[in-house]
Amino acid sequence: MIIQSIDVVPLNLHYTPELMAHMPRSAHRGRLVLYRVHLADGTVGYGEEIGDPQDPAPYVGTDAVAGLRTIRHTGVQMACYDAVGKALGVPAHALMGRQVRSRVPFAYWTIDLPPDVWAAQAARAASLGYTVYKFKCRPWWDPVEQVARAAQVVPKGFTFWLDFNGHLREVRQALPVLQALAQYDCVGGFESPIPQRDAAGYRLLRQKIDRPIAAHFGSGCCHVRSDPGFDRGVPALTQIAEGLCDAFVFGGGDVETLRSQAAVAAEARIPFWIQTVGGGLRAAWVMHLASTCRQGTLSHLAAHEIWAEDVATPPRPTGGWVAVPDGPGLGVAVDETAVARLQAGAPMAEPRRIAVVIYPDGTRWHFGSETQRHEAFYFGDLPGFVPGIRLEMREDDGSADFADLYARCATAPVMSRG
């Protein structure tokens, strides 16, 4: 099964209207690349990868079956699973490993949101059949206010996993926040509450907190860019041997890497979920892979519900569980009309913005970038998770005042009052 050619199709996705004012703060700008792998026999497989196009030329002329194991380009590898599965008439999971369950738990996902918007998203998630919502908790919001608001609109049994990406910094800050959140039945667990290098802190939190704690498998978790050594985490074997977490979080890498991590989790009897950001094809790929992993019993995610339009529609959950597609390849159809529309469509606008973190006493801190804001809180330059704290975004209005403030924020955060 020789790969004859590979099409590279950049797409411009847009967030749903409800998220459009908030999601553009994230690193995901709606740039998604579709890869069409054409086999010599005429079979076509589809894959996708978030971000900018990556050259697939080295894989043209190679064997697609061998590529299932050797290709590390995740978009092309996914397309090979789709193409080879179609050529053989088998679902992708049959090429990944022995399927251990035909239905897998799946979660809803967004970044951090204002309390009222989060509540509306939680209600939407429940209406779509999800029972778990993975949510980013950030220091420029009051998480207790957010959870209290969302708890009012979700049905009994619906749970939130709250992901701090290490923003609680250390145990003294983390304990009162996590204990307050654990009072809500809808809080299912916490992900990476403090930097994962802090092994002693994780041991203590597990003793003190009556909720499971998940951690990234053998890595760090913090969004610090200026200091690569800020949080390298600890090896997975240390996490297991020292009992640092109740569950693992796997990223969206290639199949071989994820299955090797799943084998470690299986030996240690630690449950995990796979999480990545993509579209409907990526979600289907996660479903297939998760169905071959014995310890993949927690709700996986691909964040695919954030887009207003996509090129493929995977099955939605019933009671929080999705039926793994059983057709050949990924088992989901690609809408070529939508492909053409999203390829020709304009990218999401990226106006200049100033993020304003507002404290209850009226103090305002202005930031010129997402990284600058993350690091101010990671490094302890500002107090986070303060009751009543909130975030507002100021877009470029063409004024001289905005231009002056934006220029100053490019150098360092700017503080003002009132």
ZAMARGU-4260 file (C-alpha; in steps of 0.2 Angstrom, whole numbers, plus 5000, padded with zeros to 4 digits):
<rodrens>
0) 5000/5000/5000 | 5011/5014/4993 | 5007/5032/4997 | 5006/5040/4980 | 5003/5058/4985
5) 4997/5068/5000 | 4987/5084/4998 | 4989/5098/5011 | 4974/5108/5014 | 4974/5122/5026
10) 4957/5126/5034 | 4951/5141/5043 | 4939/5136/5057 | 4929/5148/5068 | 4923/5146/5085
15) 4905/5145/5090 | 4897/5162/5092 | 4895/5159/5111 | 4914/5156/5112 | 4920/5169/5099
20) 4923/5183/5112 | 4934/5171/5123 | 4942/5157/5114 | 4954/5168/5103 | 4964/5171/5119
25) 4970/5153/5118 | 4984/5147/5107 | 4971/5139/5095 | 4968/5151/5081 | 4956/5140/5071
30) 4971/5135/5059 | 4968/5116/5056 | 4976/5107/5041 | 4968/5092/5032 | 4979/5079/5025
35) 4973/5068/5011 | 4983/5052/5009 | 4981/5044/4991 | 4986/5026/4990 | 4992/5018/4974
40) 4976/5008/4973 | 4965/5024/4973 | 4960/5023/4992 | 4960/5040/5000 | 4962/5043/5019
45) 4960/5059/5029 | 4969/5065/5044 | 4970/5082/5052 | 4982/5092/5063 | 4979/5109/5072
50) 4991/5123/5068 | 5001/5127/5052 | 5005/5115/5038 | 5020/5103/5040 | 5028/5096/5024
55) 5023/5078/5021 | 5034/5075/5006 | 5046/5063/5015 | 5031/5050/5016 | 5027/5050/4998
60) 5032/5034/4990 | 5033/5025/5007 | 5022/5010/5013 | 5007/5016/5022 | 5006/5000/5032
65) 5023/5003/5039 | 5019/5021/5042 | 5006/5016/5055 | 5021/5013/5066 | 5035/5024/5060
70) 5027/5040/5055 | 5027/5053/5069 | 5018/5067/5059 | 5001/5065/5067 | 4991/5072/5053
75) 4998/5060/5040 | 4998/5045/5052 | 4980/5048/5056 | 4977/5048/5037 | 4986/5032/5035
80) 4975/5024/5048 | 4960/5030/5038 | 4967/5024/5021 | 4974/5007/5026 | 4958/5003/5036
85) 4947/5008/5021 | 4958/4997/5009 | 4957/4982/5021 | 4939/4985/5026 | 4943/4986/5044
90) 4940/5000/5057 | 4956/5010/5063 | 4955/5002/5080 | 4959/4985/5073 | 4975/4992/5066
95) 4980/5000/5083 | 4977/4985/5095 | 4965/4974/5102 | 4949/4983/5106 | 4944/4981/5124
100) 4927/4991/5124 | 4916/4997/5110 | 4910/5013/5119 | 4922/5025/5127 | 4918/5040/5139
105) 4920/5057/5131 | 4921/5075/5138 | 4917/5092/5133 | 4931/5106/5134 | 4934/5124/5134
110) 4947/5136/5141 | 4943/5147/5155 | 4927/5158/5154 | 4917/5170/5164 | 4905/5162/5176
115) 4889/5165/5166 | 4897/5159/5150 | 4904/5144/5158 | 4886/5140/5165 | 4879/5142/5148
120) 4892/5130/5140 | 4889/5117/5154 | 4871/5117/5150 | 4875/5115/5132 | 4887/5101/5136
125) 4873/5092/5146 | 4861/5094/5132 | 4873/5086/5119 | 4874/5070/5130 | 4891/5074/5139
130) 4892/5071/5158 | 4910/5077/5160 | 4916/5095/5156 | 4935/5098/5157 | 4938/5116/5161
135) 4953/5127/5163 | 4954/5136/5180 | 4964/5152/5179 | 4970/5164/5193 | 4961/5179/5185
140) 4944/5171/5190 | 4937/5166/5206 | 4934/5147/5203 | 4922/5145/5218 | 4911/5158/5209
145) 4912/5149/5193 | 4908/5132/5200 | 4894/5139/5210 | 4886/5146/5195 | 4888/5131/5184
150) 4882/5119/5197 | 4865/5128/5196 | 4862/5122/5178 | 4869/5105/5176 | 4859/5089/5180
155) 4863/5077/5195 | 4878/5066/5190 | 4886/5079/5179 | 4904/5083/5184 | 4918/5095/5181
160) 4937/5091/5180 | 4946/5107/5184 | 4963/5110/5176 | 4974/5122/5184 | 4990/5119/5174
165) 5000/5122/5190 | 4993/5139/5193 | 4989/5136/5211 | 5008/5137/5213 | 5011/5128/5230
170) 5002/5119/5243 | 4998/5133/5254 | 4989/5142/5241 | 4981/5126/5233 | 4973/5118/5249
175) 4960/5131/5253 | 4955/5133/5235 | 4954/5115/5232 | 4945/5111/5248 | 4932/5125/5245
180) 4929/5117/5227 | 4928/5100/5234 | 4912/5105/5243 | 4902/5104/5227 | 4896/5087/5221
185) 4898/5092/5203 | 4917/5094/5205 | 4924/5077/5199 | 4942/5080/5201 | 4957/5091/5199
190) 4971/5091/5185 | 4988/5098/5189 | 4984/5109/5203 | 5002/5114/5206 | 5018/5112/5196
195) 5022/5094/5193 | 5040/5095/5199 | 5033/5097/5217 | 5032/5079/5221 | 5030/5082/5240
200) 5016/5094/5236 | 5006/5081/5226 | 5008/5069/5240 | 5001/5081/5253 | 4987/5086/5242
205) 4982/5068/5239 | 4981/5066/5258 | 4971/5082/5261 | 4959/5083/5246 | 4944/5072/5245
210) 4944/5072/5226 | 4955/5062/5213 | 4970/5072/5206 | 4976/5069/5188 | 4993/5074/5182
215) 5002/5074/5165 | 5011/5058/5161 | 5030/5061/5166 | 5031/5079/5161 | 5027/5097/5167
220) 5011/5106/5165 | 5014/5125/5166 | 5012/5138/5153 | 5029/5146/5156 | 5039/5150/5140
225) 5053/5161/5147 | 5060/5148/5158 | 5061/5131/5150 | 5066/5123/5167 | 5052/5130/5177
230) 5042/5114/5177 | 5049/5099/5169 | 5039/5087/5180 | 5045/5071/5186 | 5046/5054/5177
235) 5031/5043/5176 | 5039/5030/5186 | 5042/5042/5200 | 5024/5047/5199 | 5019/5029/5201
240) 5031/5024/5214 | 5028/5039/5225 | 5009/5039/5223 | 5008/5057/5216 | 4992/5056/5207
245) 4976/5046/5205 | 4975/5047/5186 | 4986/5051/5171 | 4983/5064/5157 | 4990/5059/5140
250) 4993/5071/5125 | 4988/5069/5107 | 5004/5062/5100 | 5007/5047/5088 | 4998/5031/5091
255) 5014/5021/5096 | 5019/5034/5109 | 5002/5034/5117 | 5000/5015/5117 | 5017/5013/5126
260) 5011/5026/5139 | 4995/5016/5140 | 5005/5000/5144 | 5014/5008/5158 | 4997/5014/5165
265) 4990/4997/5163 | 5004/4989/5173 | 5002/5002/5187 | 4983/5000/5186 | 4981/5019/5184
270) 4966/5026/5174 | 4969/5039/5161 | 4962/5050/5148 | 4968/5056/5131 | 4966/5075/5128
275) 4970/5085/5112 | 4963/5099/5102 | 4956/5096/5085 | 4941/5093/5074 | 4929/5079/5071
280) 4942/5068/5063 | 4954/5070/5078 | 4939/5065/5089 | 4936/5049/5080 | 4954/5045/5080
285) 4954/5047/5099 | 4939/5036/5101 | 4947/5022/5091 | 4963/5023/5101 | 4955/5024/5118
290) 4945/5009/5114 | 4961/4998/5113 | 4967/5004/5130 | 4962/4995/5146 | 4965/5009/5158
295) 4958/5022/5147 | 4942/5023/5157 | 4941/5042/5161 | 4933/5054/5149 | 4944/5058/5133
300) 4942/5074/5123 | 4947/5082/5107 | 4939/5099/5110 | 4930/5097/5093 | 4913/5105/5100
305) 4921/5122/5100 | 4920/5125/5081 | 4905/5132/5072 | 4908/5122/5057 | 4919/5106/5054
310) 4923/5094/5040 | 4918/5078/5049 | 4905/5074/5062 | 4910/5060/5074 | 4896/5052/5085
315) 4890/5061/5100 | 4889/5053/5117 | 4874/5046/5126 | 4875/5047/5144 | 4893/5052/5142
320) 4899/5037/5132 | 4901/5037/5113 | 4900/5022/5102 | 4917/5020/5093 | 4914/5021/5074
325) 4914/5003/5066 | 4916/5007/5048 | 4932/5005/5038 | 4946/5017/5043 | 4941/5031/5055
330) 4923/5027/5051 | 4917/5045/5048 | 4913/5054/5032 | 4922/5070/5026 | 4911/5083/5019
335) 4921/5090/5004 | 4909/5104/5002 | 4914/5110/5019 | 4932/5107/5015 | 4931/5119/5000
340) 4921/5132/5010 | 4933/5132/5025 | 4948/5132/5014 | 4942/5147/5005 | 4935/5156/5020
345) 4944/5170/5029 | 4954/5166/5044 | 4947/5172/5061 | 4951/5190/5064 | 4965/5193/5076
350) 4964/5211/5082 | 4976/5218/5094 | 4970/5215/5112 | 4974/5221/5130 | 4969/5208/5143
355) 4964/5217/5159 | 4964/5208/5176 | 4952/5217/5188 | 4953/5215/5207 | 4939/5219/5218
360) 4947/5235/5225 | 4948/5242/5208 | 4966/5238/5204 | 4968/5234/5186 | 4983/5225/5178
365) 4985/5226/5159 | 4994/5213/5149 | 5000/5213/5131 | 5000/5194/5128 | 4994/5178/5135
370) 5011/5172/5140 | 5015/5188/5149 | 4999/5186/5159 | 5002/5168/5163 | 5019/5171/5169
375) 5015/5185/5180 | 5004/5173/5191 | 5016/5158/5189 | 5030/5169/5196 | 5020/5175/5210
380) 5020/5194/5204 | 5002/5195/5207 | 4989/5186/5218 | 4978/5174/5210 | 4961/5166/5213
385) 4955/5181/5223 | 4936/5181/5227 | 4929/5193/5215 | 4943/5194/5202 | 4939/5194/5184
390) 4946/5196/5167 | 4941/5208/5153 | 4947/5210/5135 | 4950/5227/5127 | 4951/5227/5109
395) 4959/5240/5098 | 4947/5254/5095 | 4959/5265/5085 | 4962/5277/5099 | 4979/5285/5103
400) 4975/5279/5121 | 4974/5261/5116 | 4990/5262/5105 | 5000/5270/5120 | 4994/5257/5132
405) 4997/5243/5120 | 5015/5249/5117 | 5018/5250/5136 | 5011/5233/5139 | 5023/5225/5126
410) 5037/5229/5138 | 5029/5225/5154 | 5012/5223/5163 | 5004/5240/5167 | 4994/5244/5183
415) 4981/5257/5185 | 4967/5261/5197 | 4948/5262/5194
</rodrens>
